[in-house]
């Protein structure tokens, strides 16, 4: 923990910085995010370390909630802040009507929001606000909104927020059915876990990934600290 020492002289030969330690070991620097004892040292020796995504490479966010449901800011405020961060676009994806405790939007309110976004975009330069929704996949597998209203949106995220204790077959069928809807673009937090609060629901992840590939549906990597869903293991499977 104090550095790298010469075993013969007990002299410290590296330790002022992490980079110095990797240099004396004749290895390229391994970012902390990759230090999991999953082959990263061998990959470093072979110069095959993956390139990590940097904040500067992120150009937008497709899952945002506003004051229209359970968020804290207006659509304009979200757009202005995102633009300051160097983003080129955001999608407004508030909750749908079934999630009353989260202020879910009725169909009428969603239509009003679509119009507000349309007007806002007229005054924005080099930035786009996409209209969207996080539509609930209800316990019976149906979506919370009709295809007619979903067809008006730029982005449709589908997600499970109820029926977490259903059998794996039923939950899997709910997710598969949502992906087969031609208007669904993304499945949010696909396993439903909340770290420290709720275990993942039982789901056949292989079937989910197969259907996602078949329908070209995106499986979200939700980076909210309490979710991290998909997790690292499933991300490797997807790759």
C-alpha positions in Angstrom: 0.0 0.0 0.0 3.1 2.3 0.3 4.4 1.8 -3.2 6.7 -0.6 -5.1 9.9 -1.5 -3.3 13.2 -3.1 -4.4 13.3 -6.3 -2.4 17.1 -6.2 -2.1 17.5 -2.7 -0.9 14.1 -2.0 0.5 14.1 1.2 -1.5 10.9 2.5 -2.8 11.1 2.7 -6.6 7.6 3.8 -7.4 4.5 5.1 -5.6 4.2 8.9 -6.1 1.4 8.2 -8.5 -0.6 5.3 -10.0 0.9 6.1 -13.4 4.4 5.6 -12.0 3.5 2.2 -10.6 2.1 1.0 -13.9 5.2 2.4 -15.7 7.6 0.4 -13.6 5.5 -2.7 -14.2 5.7 -2.0 -17.9 2.0 -1.8 -18.2 -0.3 0.8 -19.7 -2.4 2.6 -17.1 -5.5 0.6 -16.2 -8.4 3.0 -15.3 -10.0 2.2 -11.9 -13.3 1.2 -13.5 -11.6 -1.7 -15.1 -9.8 -3.1 -12.0 -12.0 -6.1 -11.3 -9.7 -9.1 -11.8 -11.6 -10.0 -15.0 -8.7 -10.2 -17.4 -7.7 -6.5 -17.4 -4.0 -7.2 -16.7 -3.8 -9.7 -19.6 -5.6 -7.2 -21.8 -3.2 -4.4 -20.7 -0.2 -6.7 -21.5 -1.6 -7.2 -25.0 -2.6 -3.6 -25.5 -6.2 -4.6 -25.7 -7.8 -2.4 -23.0 -11.2 -1.1 -24.0 -11.6 2.7 -24.5 -13.9 4.0 -21.8 -16.6 6.5 -22.6 -15.8 10.0 -21.4 -18.3 12.6 -20.3 -17.2 14.8 -23.3 -18.4 12.0 -25.7 -21.9 12.0 -24.3 -24.1 14.1 -26.7 -27.5 13.6 -25.2 -29.9 12.0 -22.7 -32.9 10.0 -23.7 -34.5 9.4 -20.3 -35.4 12.6 -18.4 -38.3 13.5 -16.1 -39.5 17.0 -15.6 -42.0 18.9 -13.3 -44.7 17.5 -15.5 -44.4 14.2 -13.5 -41.9 13.5 -10.8 -39.0 15.7 -11.9 -37.8 18.9 -10.4 -37.4 21.3 -13.3 -39.2 22.6 -16.4 -38.6 21.4 -19.9 -36.9 24.7 -20.8 -34.6 24.5 -17.7 -33.6 21.0 -18.6 -32.8 22.0 -22.2 -30.8 25.0 -21.1 -28.7 23.0 -18.6 -28.2 20.2 -21.1 -26.9 22.6 -23.7 -24.4 24.0 -21.1 -23.1 20.5 -20.6 -22.4 20.3 -24.3 -25.3 18.1 -25.2 -27.0 18.3 -28.6 -30.3 16.7 -27.7 -32.5 15.4 -24.8 -35.7 13.4 -24.7 -38.4 14.3 -22.3 -39.8 11.0 -21.0 -42.1 11.6 -18.1 -44.1 8.8 -16.5 -47.4 7.7 -18.0 -50.9 7.8 -16.4 -50.8 4.5 -14.4 -48.1 5.9 -12.1 -50.4 8.3 -10.3 -48.0 8.5 -7.3 -45.3 9.9 -9.7 -47.7 12.4 -11.4 -48.0 10.3 -14.5 -49.3 12.1 -17.6 -52.8 11.5 -18.9 -53.1 11.3 -22.7 -54.5 14.9 -22.7 -51.5 16.2 -20.7 -49.1 14.3 -22.9 -50.6 16.0 -26.0 -50.1 19.4 -24.3 -46.5 18.5 -23.5 -45.8 17.5 -27.1 -47.1 21.0 -28.2 -44.9 22.7 -25.6 -41.9 20.9 -26.8 -42.7 21.8 -30.4 -42.9 25.5 -29.5 -39.7 25.3 -27.4 -37.7 23.8 -30.3 -38.6 26.7 -32.5 -36.5 29.0 -30.3 -33.5 26.7 -29.8 -30.3 26.9 -31.9 -28.2 23.8 -32.4 -30.2 21.8 -29.9 -33.2 19.5 -30.1 -35.7 18.5 -27.5 -37.4 15.2 -28.4 -40.9 14.3 -27.2 -41.2 11.0 -25.4 -42.8 9.1 -22.6 -41.8 6.3 -20.1 -44.9 4.2 -20.7 -45.8 1.7 -18.1 -46.0 -2.0 -19.0 -49.0 -3.0 -16.9 -49.3 -6.2 -15.0 -51.4 -7.7 -17.8 -48.7 -6.9 -20.4 -50.6 -4.0 -22.1 -49.0 -0.6 -22.5 -50.4 2.4 -20.6 -51.1 4.4 -23.8 -52.6 3.5 -27.2 -50.5 3.2 -30.3 -52.3 6.3 -31.6 -50.7 8.6 -29.0 -47.4 6.7 -29.0 -47.1 7.3 -32.7 -46.9 11.0 -32.1 -43.7 10.7 -30.0 -40.0 10.8 -31.0 -39.0 8.3 -28.3 -41.0 5.7 -26.4 -39.5 4.1 -23.3 -41.3 1.1 -21.9 -40.8 0.0 -18.3 -42.2 -2.2 -15.6 -43.3 -0.5 -12.4 -45.7 -3.1 -10.9 -46.2 -6.8 -10.6 -42.6 -7.4 -9.6 -43.4 -10.7 -7.9 -44.9 -12.3 -10.9 -43.4 -15.5 -12.3 -40.4 -15.2 -14.6 -42.4 -16.4 -17.6 -45.0 -13.7 -17.1 -42.6 -10.8 -16.6 -40.5 -12.0 -19.5 -43.7 -12.1 -21.7 -44.5 -8.5 -20.6 -41.1 -7.2 -21.7 -41.1 -9.2 -24.9 -44.6 -8.0 -25.8 -43.5 -4.4 -25.2 -40.5 -4.8 -27.5 -42.8 -6.2 -30.2 -44.7 -2.9 -30.3 -43.4 -1.0 -33.3 -43.4 2.3 -31.4 -41.3 1.2 -28.4 -37.7 2.3 -28.7 -36.2 1.5 -25.4 -36.7 -0.8 -22.4 -35.9 1.1 -19.2 -34.1 -0.5 -16.2 -34.7 -4.0 -17.7 -34.4 -6.0 -14.4 -36.1 -3.6 -12.1 -33.6 -3.7 -9.2 -33.1 -0.9 -6.7 -29.8 -1.5 -4.9 -30.3 -1.8 -1.2 -34.1 -1.7 -1.5 -35.4 -4.2 -4.0 -34.0 -7.3 -5.8 -34.3 -7.7 -9.5 -37.5 -9.3 -10.6 -37.2 -12.8 -12.2 -36.7 -12.5 -15.9 -35.3 -14.7 -18.7 -32.5 -12.3 -19.7 -31.5 -14.5 -22.7 -35.0 -14.2 -24.2 -35.0 -10.5 -23.5 -31.7 -9.9 -25.3 -32.7 -12.1 -28.2 -35.9 -10.2 -28.7 -34.1 -6.8 -28.3 -31.7 -7.9 -31.1 -34.6 -9.1 -33.3 -36.7 -5.9 -32.8 -33.8 -3.5 -32.6 -35.0 -2.4 -29.2 -32.5 -0.7 -26.9 -31.9 -2.1 -23.4 -31.2 0.8 -21.2 -28.0 1.0 -19.1 -29.6 3.1 -16.3 -26.6 4.8 -14.4 -28.7 6.0 -11.5 -26.6 4.8 -8.5 -29.5 2.9 -7.0 -30.2 1.0 -10.3 -27.1 0.4 -12.4 -29.4 -1.6 -14.6 -28.5 -3.4 -16.9 -25.7 -4.5 -14.6 -22.1 -5.2 -15.7 -22.6 -8.9 -16.2 -25.6 -8.5 -18.5 -23.8 -5.7 -20.4 -21.0 -8.2 -21.1 -23.6 -10.7 -22.2 -25.2 -8.2 -24.6 -21.8 -7.4 -26.1 
